[in-house]
Amino acid sequence: MSPSRVLVALRVAAPPARTFAAFTGEIGQWWRPNGLFRFTDRDGGRLAFEPDPPERLVEIGTDGERFEIGSVRVWDPPHRLVFGWRQAGFPDDRSTEVAVRFDAADTGTRVTVEHFGWDAIPQEHAARHGFPLPAFQQRLAEWWQDLLRSLQARVDT
């Protein structure tokens, strides 16, 4: 396991099955792009897990072209999801990994996201924007928090 880790968590009012379904099946509706963490240079893409059951996470461009962000490594609804994460500029042998847990809580579900592996991406790589690892991970954690709040708004309605 990578020594670098971004860890964020948030509680949502929906049960784990609904939250897992929204995270995976509705990712195109709640995901908010971020200029620092773009997968490709395209604008207007949306995310989707494909096919059913999912084997990969993709960004689908407005022209229908797909970029594979990563393969699904663990698919355990409604408890756990693990997938690879790479940006277009990553060498073929490099990726990071996202692990998501959906734990039942008194008021719904605690969603925990752990994003590993950024220490394997050199600081000078375009994906890191020259940030030292701690600063980069802080920005990434803030974005994951924003993403989880967007997921929360989707399932809490």
Backbone torsions as a table, in degrees:
resi	resn	phi	psi	omega
1	MET	NA	144.2	-177.6
2	SER	-68.5	141.7	177.3
3	PRO	-73.0	-15.5	177.6
4	SER	-93.1	139.6	-179.1
5	ARG	-152.8	133.6	168.7
6	VAL	-105.5	128.6	-177.2
7	LEU	-127.9	122.4	174.7
8	VAL	-137.2	152.7	178.8
9	ALA	-148.6	153.8	-179.5
10	LEU	-155.9	144.5	175.2
11	ARG	-96.4	138.6	174.9
12	VAL	-121.4	157.0	-173.7
13	ALA	-80.4	-8.8	-178.2
14	ALA	-88.8	156.6	177.2
15	PRO	-70.0	162.9	-177.8
16	PRO	-54.5	-41.3	-178.2
17	ALA	-61.7	-44.0	179.3
18	ARG	-66.8	-41.4	-177.9
19	THR	-66.5	-44.2	177.2
20	PHE	-60.5	-45.0	-179.6
21	ALA	-62.1	-39.3	178.7
22	ALA	-69.6	-42.8	-179.6
23	PHE	-59.3	-44.1	-174.1
24	THR	-90.4	-52.4	-173.8
25	GLY	-80.0	-19.3	-177.3
26	GLU	-119.3	19.2	-176.2
27	ILE	-57.3	-31.9	178.5
28	GLY	-66.0	-19.8	-179.7
29	GLN	-92.9	-32.3	-175.7
30	TRP	-103.1	-17.4	-178.0
31	TRP	-66.7	132.9	178.7
32	ARG	-115.4	114.7	179.1
33	PRO	-59.6	155.6	178.6
34	ASN	-138.0	129.3	-176.8
35	GLY	-58.0	-31.1	179.3
36	LEU	-73.8	-25.9	-171.1
37	PHE	-121.6	41.1	179.9
38	ARG	-71.6	141.1	177.1
39	PHE	-78.5	-40.2	-179.2
40	THR	-136.3	177.5	176.8
41	ASP	-84.4	-3.0	-178.7
42	ARG	-73.0	150.9	172.6
43	ASP	-104.2	151.1	172.7
44	GLY	80.4	12.7	178.3
45	GLY	-74.9	158.7	174.7
46	ARG	-129.0	154.9	-178.7
47	LEU	-95.7	151.9	175.2
48	ALA	-157.7	145.5	168.6
49	PHE	-90.5	130.4	-176.3
50	GLU	-133.7	161.0	-29.3
51	PRO	-73.6	-129.4	-179.4
52	ASP	-134.3	111.7	0.4
53	PRO	-70.7	152.6	-172.4
54	PRO	-66.7	142.2	173.6
55	GLU	-113.5	-17.9	-175.9
56	ARG	-156.9	159.1	171.2
57	LEU	-104.7	129.8	-178.3
58	VAL	-128.3	155.5	167.2
59	GLU	-104.3	126.5	-178.6
60	ILE	-105.9	118.8	179.1
61	GLY	-73.8	167.1	178.7
62	THR	-62.5	-21.3	177.0
63	ASP	-88.0	1.5	-179.7
64	GLY	88.3	-7.6	178.8
65	GLU	-67.4	140.3	-177.4
66	ARG	-110.9	138.4	171.4
67	PHE	-116.1	123.0	179.8
68	GLU	-79.4	115.2	177.7
69	ILE	-76.3	-42.2	178.9
70	GLY	-178.9	160.5	178.0
71	SER	-83.3	150.8	173.9
72	VAL	-79.3	121.9	-176.8
73	ARG	-99.5	-31.0	175.5
74	VAL	-138.3	127.8	176.8
75	TRP	-129.2	99.7	-175.2
76	ASP	-133.7	71.0	-177.9
77	PRO	-66.7	143.3	-5.8
78	PRO	-98.4	30.8	-171.5
79	HIS	-100.5	-42.4	-167.9
80	ARG	-152.0	147.3	178.4
81	LEU	-145.0	133.4	176.0
82	VAL	-134.3	131.9	179.2
83	PHE	-145.7	155.1	175.9
84	GLY	-75.9	159.3	-178.8
85	TRP	-143.4	118.0	175.8
86	ARG	-141.9	152.6	176.0
87	GLN	-104.1	161.7	-173.2
88	ALA	-56.1	-31.4	-177.9
89	GLY	-84.3	-0.4	-179.8
90	PHE	-73.0	140.2	170.4
91	PRO	-61.2	156.3	-177.0
92	ASP	-56.5	-29.6	-176.6
93	ASP	-91.2	9.4	-178.7
94	ARG	-121.3	138.0	171.7
95	SER	-162.1	168.1	172.2
96	THR	-113.5	178.5	-176.6
97	GLU	-136.1	138.5	177.7
98	VAL	-115.4	126.2	176.0
99	ALA	-117.0	128.4	-177.6
100	VAL	-124.4	130.1	176.2
101	ARG	-114.2	145.3	178.9
102	PHE	-124.4	93.9	-174.9
103	ASP	-103.1	131.1	176.6
104	ALA	-60.1	136.4	178.3
105	ALA	-132.5	165.8	-177.7
106	ASP	-52.1	-37.9	-174.4
107	THR	-107.9	18.7	179.7
108	GLY	140.2	-111.3	-175.6
109	THR	-137.8	135.9	170.1
110	ARG	-95.7	117.9	178.0
111	VAL	-99.0	122.7	-179.7
112	THR	-119.6	125.7	178.2
113	VAL	-113.6	128.2	172.8
114	GLU	-121.2	126.0	-179.1
115	HIS	-118.3	114.9	-173.6
116	PHE	-109.5	156.0	163.7
117	GLY	102.8	3.6	-177.8
118	TRP	-70.4	-16.9	176.3
119	ASP	-67.7	-18.4	178.0
120	ALA	-84.2	-8.8	178.5
121	ILE	-99.4	117.0	-175.9
122	PRO	-58.4	146.2	-179.7
123	GLN	-55.7	-35.7	-177.7
124	GLU	-78.5	-8.1	178.3
125	HIS	-64.8	144.0	-178.4
126	ALA	-55.8	-32.5	-179.8
127	ALA	-65.5	-26.6	179.7
128	ARG	-93.6	-10.7	176.3
129	HIS	56.5	25.2	179.5
130	GLY	78.1	-0.1	-179.1
131	PHE	-70.7	138.7	167.5
132	PRO	-61.3	154.3	-174.4
133	LEU	-52.2	-48.9	-178.5
134	PRO	-59.8	-41.8	179.4
135	ALA	-66.6	-41.6	178.7
136	PHE	-62.4	-46.2	-179.2
137	GLN	-63.5	-34.6	177.0
138	GLN	-63.1	-44.9	178.5
139	ARG	-63.8	-41.4	178.8
140	LEU	-64.2	-41.2	177.9
141	ALA	-61.8	-41.4	178.7
142	GLU	-62.0	-40.0	179.1
143	TRP	-67.5	-44.1	177.5
144	TRP	-59.8	-36.5	176.3
145	GLN	-62.2	-44.0	176.6
146	ASP	-60.4	-43.1	179.4
147	LEU	-62.5	-42.9	179.5
148	LEU	-66.3	-34.3	175.3
149	ARG	-65.5	-36.4	176.4
150	SER	-66.4	-42.0	174.4
151	LEU	-61.2	-43.6	179.4
152	GLN	-58.5	-45.6	179.0
153	ALA	-61.2	-35.6	-179.4
154	ARG	-69.4	-43.6	-175.5
155	VAL	-88.8	-19.0	-179.0
156	ASP	-83.8	-1.0	-178.5
157	THR	-88.0	NA	NA
